[in-house]
């Protein structure tokens, strides 16, 4: 299995390095798009986490809750927010597509 992966990667490397500009340009564009999507996804998750954390901190201060309980509530709020945003975007994709 590992040998076949190595062979296919070396074959692909040979084709890309041997070919001229169009295939290499297409490969660079595809990798760039994948990296941009991954970076956007990470930034989005970090933003959602800090948004949920700020709400939980305010609630914890108002209700005088233990900091560990507030931390647990923060993680639950983050998970629920990610789930609801994911469901929302899935519904939008189904309606559009």
Helices and strands as residue ranges (DSSP letters): H 2-18, H 21-63, H 67-96
